[in-house]
Amino acid sequence: MNPPTPSAPARVGVRGAAAIAGLVLATFGAVLPQAMSAPTLALTAESYSATVAESSWALTATLIVAVASTPVLGRLGDAFGARRMLLMLLPVVAIGLVMAALAPDLGWLIAGRAVQGLAGGAFPLAIACVPHLVPERRRAAAVGLVTATFATGTGFGVVIAGLLVDHVGVRALSWVPLAFLAAAELVIAASLPHIPTHPDVHLDVRSALRLSLGLAALLVALTEAPQWPLPALAMAGCLALGAGLIAAWLVREHRSPDPLVDPRTLRRRGVWSTHLTAMLLGATLLGSFVLLPAFAEAPAETGRGLGRTVTDAALLLLPASLAMLAVGPLSGVLRRRIGARAPVLLGAVTAAAGGLVIFAATRDFAALLVGTVLLGVGIAVASAGMVNVLVDQVPDDEVGVTTAVNVVARQVGGALGAAGVAAALAVGGAGPDDADYGGAFAVLVVLAGLGVLAALLIPGRADVQET
């Protein structure tokens, strides 16, 4: 386990509490745009007189920039100070939000959403700030709160998007996160203390470019390639390109005296197994948040759905989102009592149980609520536990980039989950029927089950101090 951060205070004062609140606001405001875009693609297409396939680039652009830039921003935070990078990042994301809100056409909207993708770096930068604000004994709870906010923002984004689009319009999707980010900028600037920099940490630009392009190619393979002519060939080509670029990146990282992501760190069982768990649980979460509203809104008279309104379908996710926010800090308490791996495993098992409830009782709205709450609680506890494992596993000057890689694993997993659900719903060819929805819910159960198996690979209490 890492020694306490030298600049960590002996207790959490008023200024420290305010700084934590600022990090929570920044994390929530950063994750909202991506979450709010996913369920509104059809309405976005209608607003800009475009096809759904064309409007999907408004989401894909955000995801591509997020996965490509997040590790780089995490590394820059390690080098130049997470506080400085966060205060520079939030106004840039705000510019993207204003561009999207005022976009005269779809091209401007996609450009604005691409700039918003830089918000993916806000979470790892926030996590890198936490050890400098709270004593070591309270660090896990603070990390859990920020991490729960990151996970909760996905659910709240879907809920808020439904309400805003129903009552205000698509352009309102930008103003809500903008308000959170503006508040975060002010609070962080006023309350977050100076964080030491690490001048010996450098950024290998060529290495970063290879990683970014490789991740972007993998994401395009999952999100856009299935809609292109010859989709199987397009997906295979993008996957091959992504795999080749990432392989070239790994070769360069092994040879570099100052790698972007230290290969020795990636080889640690506690690190790679945590990233794998994050990918699988991220797939489960986003897959469920795509599938559940679609199923709830499908016409009941055809036997294919519940026939609920858009607002009702969004509110289906509200209890899960509230539960995620409430239980996130619990992971820190569990870590102190039962070890570092246990919260991740307990959360994964709870999420899998929620997936089973949803699969077994899809026609019962109350049972769906119970299942989504279990799913949300489990993923919130597991997510906070995973970040705490990583913070324990790596030196302080690698916390930002290691957390950033974990975020990328979740985002790629989320794209995988959404693609898996979409593929299951498209099996019938003529619109999803009852069997297709059943297959899609089964995909979620399988993903959650694989998440449990991955969590079992994370070292237990005796091994967590490995170096």
N, C-alpha and C positions, 0 to 999 in steps of 0.2 A: 504494500500500500504506500502511496506517496506520502511524504512528510507534510505537515500542515504548511500551507502557503505562508511565506514570511510576512506578507503584508496583510494577512487576515486579521480582523479585529478580535478582541477578547470577547466581545458581545455584540449583539445586533442593536444599534441605536436607532434613533428616529431617522437619521439620514440614511442609514443602511436599509431600513424598512422601505423608505421612499424609493431608494434605488432599485430594490427588488420589485416594487410595484411598477417602476418604469420599464424594467426588463420584461415583466409580464405583459404590459401594454404593447411593447415593441413586438414581442413574440406573437401575440394575438393579432395585431394589425398586420403583421407580415404574412401570416398563414391564411388570413381571410380571403385575399383576392383569388388565390388558386382554388380554394374550396368553393367560393361563390360562383366561379366560372363554370365548373363542371356540370351542374344541373340546369344551366340556362342556355345551352348551346342552341337549341331549337329556337328559342325566343330571340337570341342574338342574331341568328340567321334571318329571322322575320324582320327585325328592326333595321337591318342593313341590306335588305333585299338580296340575300345571298343564300346559297345552299348550306345545309348542315355540315357537309364535308368541308366547305370553305370556312365556315365559322369555327370549325373544330381547331383551326390553326390558332385561334385566339387563346385556347387552352394549351395547345401543344407548344406554342412559342414560350409561354410562361414556364412550362415544365422543362423544356430544353435549356433555357437560360439558367434555371434553378440548378439542375443537375450539373451543368457545365461550370457554373461559377461558385457553387457552395464550397467545394474543397479549397479553391483558391482564396476565397474570402476568409475561410477559417485559418489558412496558413498566414495570410496577411495580418489577421488578428493576433496570431501567436508572435509575429515579428514586430509589429508596430503598436501593439496594444489594442485589446478588444474594445475598450471604451472609445478610442479615437476612430476606429473603423466603423463602429456602430453609429456614432454621431455623423459620420460622413455618408454612410449607406442609407439611412432613413430618408433624408431629403431627396436622394436620387430615386428611391422607390416612390416617393410622393409625386415626383414629376411624372413618372409613368402612370400613376393613378389619374392625375389631371389630364394627361394625354388621352387616356381611355375614356374618361368622362366626357371630354369635349370632342371626341373623334368625329369628323364629318363623314368618314367612310370606313369600310372594314379594314383597309390597309393601315390607317392610322390607329385603329383599335388594336390590331395585332402588334404594331410597333409599341404602343403603350403597354400592352400586356407583356411583351418581351422585356421591357425595362422593369416591370413589376417582378419578373422572375428573379432579379437580384435579391429580392427579399428572402430567398432561401438561406442566405448567409446570416440572417438576423438571429436565428436560434442558436447555432454554434457559438456565435459571438457573445450572446447572452449567457450561455452556459460557462464560457471562459471567464466571464466577469464574476460569477457567483462565488468562487473560492476567496475572492478579495473583499467580500462583503459580510460574510458570516463566519463564525468560528467553525473549526473542523467538525465538531460534534453535531452541528446543525446544518452542515452542508448538504447532506443527503436529502433532507426535507425541502430545502430551498431548491435544489436541483429538481426534485419531484414536482414542486409547484410550477416551475417554468416549463418542464417537460409536459406536464398535464395540460398546461395552457396551449402548447403546440399541438397536442393530440386533440384537445377539445375544439380548437379553432376549426378543424375539419368539419366536425358535426354542426357547430354553430353556423359555419359558413353556408351549409346547405339549408339550414332553417331560415337564416336571415335572408338568403337569396330568394327563397320562395315568397316570403312576406314582402320584400322590397319590389320584386318584379310584379307581384299581384296588385300592389297599391301605389307604386311610384313609377317604375319603369326600369329598363335594363341599365341606364346610365347611373342610376343610384347605387349600383354595385361598387362604384369607385369611391363614393363620398364617405361611406361608413368606415372602411379601413383607413382612409386618409385622416379622419378625425382621431382614430386611435394612434396612428403614427405621429401626428403632430403633438398630441399630448405626451407620448413617450419621449420625443425629442426634448421637450421642455423639462420633463422630470429627470431624465438621465443627465442632461447638461447641468442641472442644478444640484443633483444629489450624488451621482456616481463619482467616487474618488478616482484620482489618477491610478492607472494600472501599469506596473513596470513593463517595459518593452524588452525584447530579446534581440539585441542587435546582431548576434551571431546567427540568427535564423534568416535564411534567404529563400527567395522564390525562383525556382528553375522554370523559366518561361516556356521553353520547349517541352519540358515534361508536363507542365500544366496544360499546354495546348493539346498534347496527345491524349491526356486523360479526358479533357473536356469534350473533344471531338468524338472519342470512343464512347463515352457515356451518352452523348447526344445521338449517335447512330443507333445505339441500343434502344433508346427511348422512341426514336422514329419508327424502328421496327415494330414496336408494340402498339404505337398509337396511330400512325398515319399509313404505314405500308399496307395494312390489310385493306385500305380503301383504294389503292392504286391498281392499275391494270396488272394482270399477272401477280396477284397478291402474294402467293407462295414464293415466287422468285424474288419479289421485292423485299419480303421479310428476310429471306435467306441472305440476300445481298447486304442488307443493312446489318444484320447480325454478324455476318462475316467481317464486314468493315469495322464494326465496333469491337469485335473480339481481337482483330489484328492490331488496331490502334492501342487497345489496352495492354496487349502482350508487348508491344513495342515500348509502351510506357513503363511496364514492369522491368524490362531489360535495362532501360535508362535509369530507373530508380535504384536498381542494384549496383550500378556503376557510379552513381552520383555521390559525392562526399556530403551533400546536404539535400537529401531527397524531399520532394513535396510531401509524400507519405512514406515514412520509414518502412521498408519491407520487413524488417525485423519486428516492427510493431504489428504489422498485418499478420505475421506468422504466429503470433501469440494466440493460443487457443481461446483465451478469454476475449480477444478482440474479434477474430474472424467469426467465431460462433455467435457473438453478440450481433455482428452485422448481418449474419444469415437469419437470425431470429427476427431482427428488425425488418428485413425484407419480406419475410413470410407474414408477419403480423400486419405490416403495412398493406400487403396485398389483401389480407382479410378485411381490414378496416375500410379501405377505399372501395373494394368490391361490394361490401355490404351497403355502403352509402350510395353507390350507384344503383344497386339492385332493388333495395327496399322501396325507395320512392317510386321507381318504375312499376314495381309490382302493385303497390298501393294505389297508383293512379290508373292502372289498366281496368277496362270496363268489367264490372262484376257480372253483368248479364251474359257475357260470353264464357264465363267460368275461368277467365284468365287472370283475374286480379280482384281487388277489393272495391274498386269504383270510388275511391276517395278523391277529394280535391287536391290541387297542388299544395295548398297550405296545410291540409290534414297530413299529406304525405311527408311534408317537411317537419311537421310537429311530431311525427313518429320518431324522429331522431333526437328530439329535444331532451327527453329524460336521460338518454344515454350520454348526451353531451354534458348535462349538468352533473351526472354521476362521475364522468371522467374528470371533471375539474375538481370535484370534492375529494376524490380518493387518491389523486396523484401524490400529494405529500405523504400519504400512508406508506408508500414504498420505502421512504427513509426510516420510518419507525420499524418496519419489518426487517430492513437490512441490519439494523443494530441488534435486533433480537434473534434473528434466525439465519443471518449470513447474507452474502451479496447475491448469490444466484437465486435464492428462494423466492424473492418478489417477482423475478422474471418468470420463473416456472409456475408459480401460483397464478400470476396474471394470464399466462398463456393457457393454462388449464381452464380458468374461468371463461376466457374468450371462446375456447373450444366448446365449453358447455353451453354458452349462449348461442353459438352456431347450431348446435344440435337441437336446442329448443326451437329456434327459428325454422329449421328444416322439418321438424316433427309437427309443427302446428302453424303452418303458414296461413291458414284460413281464419285463424283466431287473432283478432287485432290485439287483444290483451296479452296473449302469449307472445306476439311479435314484440310488444313493448318490453316484456320481461327478458326476452332473448336479446334485444338490442342493448338493454341496460347491462346485462351480464357481459356482453361483448365489449361494450364501452369501458366498463369498470376493469375488465381483465386487461385490455390493451393499455389503458392509462397506467395501471400498476406496473405492467411489464415494461412499458416505455420508460418510465422513470427509473425502474430498476436497471435497465440496460445502460442508460446514461451514467448512473452511479458506478456500474461495473467498469465502464470505460474510463471514468475519471480516476478510479482506483488503479487502473492498469497502466496508465501512461504518465510520463513526466508532465509538469505544468506547461512546458513550452510546446506540447503536442496535443493539449486538450482541445483547442479550437479545431484543428484539422481532423483529428480523430472523430470528434463529434460530428463534424461536417460530413465525413464519409458515412457515418451512421444515418444521417439525414438523407443522403443520396440513396443509400440502400432502401430506406423506407419509400422514397419517391419512385424508384425503379420498381420496387415491389408493388406500390400502389398502381402503377401503370400495368403491371403484370396481372394484378387482381381485376382491374377494370376490363382488360382485354380478355381474361378468362371468362368473366361473367358475360361479356358481349358475345363471345364465341358460343357459349352454352345457350344463350337466348336465340342465336341465329341458326341453330341446328335444323330446325324445322323448315326454314327458308321462307315461309309465308307469314311471318309474324310469330312471336313466341306464344306457345300454348301452355297448358298446365304442365305437361311433361318437361318442356323447356325450362320453365321457371323452377321445377323441381331439380333439374340438372344443375341450374345455376346456384341454387341454395346448397346443393351437394358440393359444388366447387368450393364454396366458402368453408364448409366443414372440413374438407380435405386440407385446405390451406391452413386453417387453424390447427388441425392435427399435426401437420408438418412443423408448425411453429412450436408446438409442445416438444417434439423430438429435437428440434434445434436448440431449444432452451436447456434440454438435458445435457447438451454438449458444453455448456458454459461451466467453467470450473467452480467447484463448491468452495466452502469457507477455507479449506486447507490449502487450496491452490491459487487463490485470488492474488497472492502477493508475488506471483512468479514474475520474473524479469526477462 
